[in-house]
Amino acid sequence: MPIELNKEEIEEILPSIKKYILEEFEEDIGDLKAQLLLNYIMKEIGPYAYNRGVKDAEKFFRTKLEDLQGTCYEFELTYWHDKKK
């Protein structure tokens, strides 16, 4: 599943890429070069981050499912017990 950014996200990211290139490589690049770099990163490297996120989410939910009763259990008939306090 390819990761696609919307226009607003791209507009937020491009200045950061341009600043990074300027600070680290002392090269001032325009929007087109920044966009091409972003496209490359999203296509080549983005799937690594996406897949890691999916694996981390799966691990989290599996852990919760293993102890579903402990995670979601609610004690019954506690009204009078709680009232005494």
C-alpha distances in whole Angstrom, upper triangle without the diagonal:
4,7,9,13,15,19,21,18,19,22,23,21,23,26,25,24,27,29,28,29,32,33,32,32,35,33,33,30,29,26,25,25,23,20,20,20,17,15,16,15,12,11,13,13,11,8,12,12,9,10,13,13,11,14,17,16,16,20,21,21,22,25,25,25,28,30,29,33,34,31,32,36,38,42,44,47,47,49,53,51,50,53,55,54
4,6,10,13,16,18,16,15,19,20,18,19,23,22,21,24,26,25,25,29,30,29,29,32,30,29,26,25,22,21,21,19,17,16,16,14,11,12,12,8,8,10,11,8,7,11,12,9,11,14,14,13,16,18,18,19,22,23,23,25,27,28,28,31,33,32,36,36,33,34,38,40,44,46,50,50,51,55,53,52,55,57,55
4,7,10,13,15,12,12,16,16,14,16,20,19,18,21,23,22,23,26,27,26,27,30,28,27,24,23,20,20,20,17,15,15,15,12,10,12,11,7,8,11,11,7,8,11,10,8,11,13,12,13,16,17,17,18,21,22,22,24,27,27,28,30,32,31,35,35,32,33,37,39,43,45,49,48,50,53,52,50,53,55,53
4,7,10,12,10,10,13,14,13,15,18,18,17,20,22,22,23,25,27,26,27,29,27,26,23,21,18,18,18,16,13,14,14,11,10,12,12,8,9,13,13,10,11,14,13,11,15,17,15,16,19,20,20,22,24,25,25,27,30,30,30,33,35,34,37,38,34,35,39,41,45,47,50,49,51,54,53,51,54,56,54
4,7,8,6,6,10,10,10,12,15,15,15,17,20,19,21,23,25,25,26,27,25,24,21,19,16,16,17,14,12,14,14,10,10,13,12,9,11,15,14,11,13,16,14,13,17,18,17,18,21,22,21,23,26,26,26,29,31,31,32,35,36,35,38,38,35,36,39,41,45,47,50,49,50,54,53,51,53,56,54
4,6,5,6,9,10,11,12,15,16,16,18,21,21,22,25,26,27,28,29,27,25,22,20,16,16,18,16,13,15,16,13,12,16,15,13,15,18,18,15,17,20,18,16,20,22,20,21,24,24,23,26,29,28,28,31,33,33,34,37,38,37,40,40,36,37,40,42,46,48,51,50,51,54,53,51,53,56,54
4,5,5,6,9,10,11,13,15,15,17,19,20,21,23,25,26,26,27,25,22,20,17,13,14,16,14,11,15,16,13,13,17,16,14,17,20,20,17,20,22,21,20,23,25,23,24,28,28,27,29,32,31,32,35,36,36,37,40,41,40,43,43,40,40,44,45,49,51,54,53,53,57,56,53,56,58,56
4,5,5,6,9,10,12,13,15,16,18,19,21,22,24,25,26,27,25,22,20,18,14,16,18,15,13,17,17,14,15,18,18,16,19,21,21,18,21,23,21,20,24,25,22,24,28,27,26,29,31,30,31,34,36,35,37,40,40,39,42,42,38,38,42,43,47,49,52,51,51,55,54,51,53,56,54
4,5,5,6,9,11,11,13,15,16,17,19,21,22,23,24,25,23,21,19,17,14,16,17,13,12,15,15,11,13,16,14,13,16,18,17,15,17,19,17,17,20,21,19,21,24,24,23,26,28,27,28,31,33,32,34,37,38,37,40,40,36,37,40,42,45,48,50,49,50,53,52,50,52,55,52
4,5,5,6,9,10,10,12,14,15,16,18,20,21,22,22,20,18,16,14,10,12,13,10,8,11,12,8,10,13,13,11,14,17,16,14,17,19,18,17,21,22,21,23,26,26,25,28,30,30,31,34,35,35,37,39,40,40,43,43,39,40,44,45,49,51,54,53,54,57,56,53,56,58,56
4,6,6,7,9,11,11,13,15,16,17,19,21,22,22,20,17,15,13,10,12,14,11,10,13,14,11,13,16,16,15,18,20,20,18,21,23,21,21,25,25,24,26,29,28,28,31,33,32,34,37,38,38,39,42,43,42,45,45,41,42,46,47,50,53,55,54,55,58,57,54,57,59,57
4,6,7,7,10,11,12,13,15,17,18,19,21,21,20,17,16,14,12,14,15,12,11,15,14,12,14,17,15,15,18,20,19,17,20,22,19,20,23,24,22,24,27,26,26,30,31,30,32,35,35,35,37,40,41,40,43,42,39,40,43,44,48,50,53,52,52,56,54,52,54,56,54
4,6,5,6,9,10,11,13,14,15,16,18,19,17,16,14,13,11,13,13,9,9,12,11,8,11,14,12,12,15,17,16,14,18,19,17,17,21,21,20,23,25,25,25,28,30,29,31,33,34,35,37,39,40,40,43,42,39,40,43,45,48,51,54,52,53,57,55,53,55,57,55
4,5,5,6,9,10,11,12,14,15,16,16,15,12,10,9,7,9,9,6,7,10,9,8,11,13,12,13,16,17,17,16,19,21,19,20,24,24,23,26,28,28,28,31,33,33,34,37,38,38,40,42,44,43,46,46,42,43,47,49,52,55,58,56,57,60,59,56,59,61,58
4,5,5,6,9,10,10,12,14,15,15,13,11,10,9,8,12,11,8,10,13,12,11,14,16,15,16,19,21,19,19,22,23,21,23,26,26,25,28,31,30,30,34,35,34,36,39,39,40,42,44,45,45,48,47,43,45,48,50,53,56,58,57,58,61,59,57,59,61,58
4,5,5,6,9,10,10,12,14,14,14,12,11,12,11,14,13,9,11,14,12,11,14,15,14,15,18,19,17,17,20,21,19,21,24,23,23,26,28,27,28,31,32,31,34,36,37,37,39,42,42,42,45,44,41,42,46,48,51,54,56,55,56,59,57,54,57,59,56
4,5,5,6,9,10,10,11,13,11,10,9,10,9,11,10,6,9,11,8,8,12,12,11,13,16,16,15,15,19,19,18,20,23,23,23,26,28,27,28,31,32,32,34,37,37,38,40,42,43,43,47,46,42,44,47,49,53,56,58,57,58,61,60,57,60,61,59
4,5,5,6,9,10,10,10,9,7,6,7,8,10,9,6,9,11,10,10,14,15,14,16,19,19,18,19,22,23,22,24,27,27,26,29,31,31,32,35,36,36,38,40,41,42,44,46,47,47,50,49,46,47,51,53,56,59,62,60,61,64,63,60,62,64,62
4,6,5,6,8,10,9,9,8,9,10,11,14,12,10,13,15,13,13,17,17,16,18,21,21,20,20,24,24,22,25,28,27,27,30,32,31,32,35,36,36,38,40,41,41,44,46,47,47,50,49,45,47,50,52,55,58,61,59,60,63,61,59,61,63,60
4,5,5,6,8,9,9,10,10,12,13,15,13,10,13,15,12,12,16,16,14,16,19,19,17,18,22,21,20,23,25,24,25,28,29,29,30,33,34,34,36,38,39,40,42,44,45,45,48,47,44,46,49,51,54,57,60,58,59,62,60,58,61,62,59
4,6,5,5,7,6,7,7,10,12,13,10,9,13,13,10,12,15,15,14,17,19,19,18,19,23,22,21,24,27,26,27,30,31,31,33,35,36,36,39,41,41,42,44,46,47,48,51,50,47,49,52,54,57,60,63,61,63,66,64,61,64,66,63
4,6,6,4,5,5,7,11,13,15,12,11,15,16,14,15,19,18,18,20,23,22,21,22,26,26,25,27,30,30,30,33,35,34,36,38,39,39,41,44,44,45,47,49,50,50,54,52,49,51,54,56,59,62,65,63,65,67,66,63,65,67,64
4,6,6,8,9,11,14,16,18,16,14,18,19,16,17,21,20,19,21,24,23,22,23,26,26,24,27,30,29,29,33,34,33,35,38,38,38,40,43,43,44,46,48,49,49,52,51,48,50,53,55,58,61,64,62,63,66,64,61,64,65,62
4,6,8,10,12,15,17,19,16,14,18,18,15,16,20,19,17,20,23,21,20,21,25,24,23,26,28,27,28,31,32,31,34,36,36,37,39,41,41,43,45,46,48,48,52,50,47,49,53,55,58,61,64,62,63,66,64,61,64,66,62
4,5,9,10,14,16,17,14,13,17,17,14,16,19,18,17,21,23,21,20,22,26,25,25,28,30,29,30,33,34,34,36,38,39,39,42,44,44,45,48,49,50,51,54,53,50,52,56,58,61,64,67,65,67,69,67,65,68,69,66
4,7,10,13,16,17,15,14,18,18,16,18,21,21,20,23,25,24,24,25,29,28,28,30,33,32,33,36,37,37,39,41,42,42,45,46,47,48,50,52,53,54,57,55,52,54,58,60,63,66,69,67,68,71,69,66,69,71,67
4,6,10,13,14,11,12,15,15,14,16,19,19,19,22,23,23,23,24,28,28,27,30,32,32,33,36,37,37,38,41,42,42,44,46,47,48,50,52,53,54,57,56,53,55,58,60,63,66,69,67,69,72,70,67,70,72,69
4,7,10,12,10,10,14,14,14,16,18,19,19,21,23,23,23,24,28,28,28,30,33,32,33,36,37,37,38,41,42,42,44,47,47,48,50,52,53,54,57,56,53,54,58,59,63,66,68,67,68,71,69,66,69,71,68
4,7,8,6,7,10,11,10,13,15,16,16,19,20,21,21,22,25,26,26,27,30,31,31,34,35,35,37,39,41,41,43,45,46,47,49,51,52,52,55,54,51,53,56,58,62,64,67,66,67,70,68,66,68,70,68
4,6,6,6,9,10,11,12,14,16,17,18,20,21,22,22,26,27,26,28,31,31,31,34,36,36,37,39,41,41,43,45,46,47,49,51,52,52,55,55,51,52,56,58,61,64,67,65,66,70,68,66,68,70,67
4,6,5,6,9,10,10,12,14,15,16,18,20,20,20,23,25,24,25,28,29,29,31,34,34,34,37,39,39,40,43,44,44,46,48,50,49,53,52,49,50,53,55,59,61,64,63,64,67,66,63,65,68,65
4,5,5,6,9,10,10,12,14,15,16,18,19,19,23,24,24,25,28,29,29,31,33,34,35,37,39,39,41,43,44,45,46,49,50,50,53,53,50,51,54,56,60,62,65,64,65,69,67,65,67,70,67
4,5,5,6,9,10,11,12,14,15,16,17,18,21,23,23,24,27,28,28,30,32,33,34,36,38,38,40,42,43,44,46,48,50,49,53,52,49,50,54,56,60,62,65,64,65,69,67,65,67,70,67
4,5,5,6,9,10,11,12,14,15,16,16,19,21,20,21,24,25,25,27,30,30,31,33,35,35,37,39,40,41,43,45,46,46,50,49,46,47,51,53,56,59,62,61,62,65,64,61,64,66,63
4,5,5,6,9,10,10,12,14,15,15,18,20,19,20,23,24,24,26,28,29,30,32,34,34,36,38,39,40,41,44,45,45,48,48,45,46,50,51,55,58,61,60,61,64,63,60,63,65,63
4,5,5,6,9,10,11,12,14,14,17,19,19,20,22,24,24,26,28,29,30,32,34,35,36,38,40,41,42,44,46,46,49,49,46,47,51,53,57,59,62,61,63,66,65,62,65,67,65
4,5,5,6,9,10,10,11,12,15,17,17,18,21,22,22,24,26,27,28,30,32,33,34,36,38,39,40,42,44,44,48,47,44,45,49,51,55,58,61,60,61,64,63,60,63,65,63
4,5,5,6,9,10,10,10,13,15,14,15,18,19,20,22,24,24,25,28,29,30,31,33,35,36,37,39,41,41,44,44,41,42,46,48,52,54,57,56,58,61,59,57,60,62,60
4,6,5,6,8,10,10,12,15,15,15,18,20,20,21,24,25,25,27,29,30,31,33,35,36,37,39,41,41,44,44,41,42,46,48,52,55,58,57,58,62,60,58,61,63,61
4,5,5,6,8,9,11,13,14,15,17,19,20,21,23,24,26,27,29,30,32,33,35,36,37,39,41,41,45,45,42,43,47,49,53,56,59,58,60,63,61,59,62,64,62
4,6,5,5,6,9,10,11,12,15,16,17,19,20,21,23,24,26,27,29,30,32,33,34,36,38,38,42,42,39,40,44,46,50,53,56,55,57,60,58,56,59,61,59
4,6,6,4,7,10,10,10,13,14,15,16,19,20,20,22,24,25,26,28,30,31,32,34,36,36,40,39,36,38,42,44,48,50,53,53,54,58,56,54,57,59,57
4,6,6,7,10,11,11,13,15,16,17,19,21,22,23,25,26,27,29,31,32,33,35,37,37,41,41,38,39,43,46,49,52,55,55,56,60,58,56,59,61,59
4,6,7,8,10,11,12,14,16,17,18,20,22,23,24,26,28,29,30,32,33,35,37,37,41,41,38,40,43,46,50,52,56,55,57,60,59,57,60,62,60
4,6,6,7,9,10,11,13,15,16,17,19,21,22,23,25,26,28,30,31,32,34,35,38,38,35,37,41,43,47,50,53,52,54,57,56,54,57,59,56
4,5,5,6,9,10,11,12,14,15,17,18,20,21,23,24,26,27,28,30,32,32,36,36,33,35,38,41,44,47,50,50,51,55,53,51,54,56,54
4,5,5,6,8,10,10,12,14,15,16,18,20,21,22,24,26,26,28,30,30,34,34,32,33,37,39,43,46,49,49,51,54,52,50,54,56,54
4,5,5,6,9,10,11,12,14,15,16,18,20,21,22,24,25,27,29,30,33,33,30,33,36,39,42,45,49,48,50,53,51,50,53,55,53
4,6,5,6,9,10,10,12,14,15,16,18,20,21,23,24,26,28,28,32,31,28,30,34,36,40,43,46,45,47,50,49,47,50,52,50
4,5,5,6,9,10,11,12,14,15,17,18,20,21,22,24,26,26,30,30,27,29,32,35,38,41,45,44,46,49,47,46,49,51,49
4,5,5,6,9,10,10,12,14,15,16,18,20,21,22,25,25,29,29,26,28,31,34,38,41,44,44,46,49,47,46,49,51,49
4,5,5,6,8,10,10,12,14,15,16,18,20,21,23,24,27,27,24,27,30,33,36,39,43,42,44,47,45,44,47,49,47
4,5,5,6,8,10,10,12,14,15,17,18,20,22,22,25,25,22,24,28,30,34,37,40,39,42,45,43,41,44,46,44
4,5,5,6,9,10,11,12,14,15,16,18,20,20,24,24,21,23,27,29,33,36,39,39,41,44,42,41,44,46,44
4,5,5,6,9,10,10,12,14,15,16,19,19,23,23,21,23,26,29,32,35,39,39,41,44,42,41,44,46,44
4,5,5,6,9,10,11,12,14,15,17,18,22,21,18,21,24,27,30,33,37,36,39,41,39,38,42,43,41
4,5,5,6,8,10,11,12,14,16,16,19,19,16,18,22,25,28,31,34,34,36,39,37,36,39,41,39
4,5,5,6,8,10,10,12,14,15,18,19,16,18,21,25,28,31,34,34,37,40,38,37,40,42,40
4,6,5,6,9,10,11,13,14,17,17,15,18,21,24,27,30,34,33,36,39,37,36,39,41,39
4,6,5,6,9,10,11,12,16,15,12,15,18,21,24,27,31,30,33,36,34,32,36,37,36
4,5,5,6,9,10,10,13,14,11,13,16,19,23,26,29,29,31,34,33,32,35,37,35
4,5,5,6,9,9,13,13,12,14,17,20,23,26,30,30,33,35,33,33,36,38,37
4,5,5,7,9,12,11,10,13,15,19,21,25,28,28,31,33,31,30,34,35,34
4,6,5,6,9,9,7,9,12,15,18,21,25,25,28,30,28,27,31,33,31
4,5,5,8,9,8,10,12,16,19,21,25,25,28,31,29,29,32,34,33
4,6,8,9,9,11,13,17,19,22,26,26,29,31,29,29,33,34,33
4,6,5,6,8,10,13,16,19,22,22,25,28,26,25,29,30,29
4,5,5,6,8,11,14,17,21,21,24,26,25,24,28,30,29
4,5,5,5,9,11,13,17,18,21,23,22,22,25,27,26
4,6,5,9,11,14,17,17,20,23,20,20,24,25,24
4,6,9,12,15,19,18,21,24,22,21,24,26,25
4,6,10,13,16,16,19,22,20,19,23,25,24
4,7,9,13,13,16,19,17,17,20,22,22
4,6,10,10,12,15,14,14,17,19,19
4,7,7,10,12,11,11,15,16,16
4,6,8,11,10,11,14,16,17
4,6,7,8,9,11,13,15
4,6,5,6,8,10,11
4,6,5,6,9,11
4,5,5,6,9
4,5,6,7
4,5,6
4,5
4
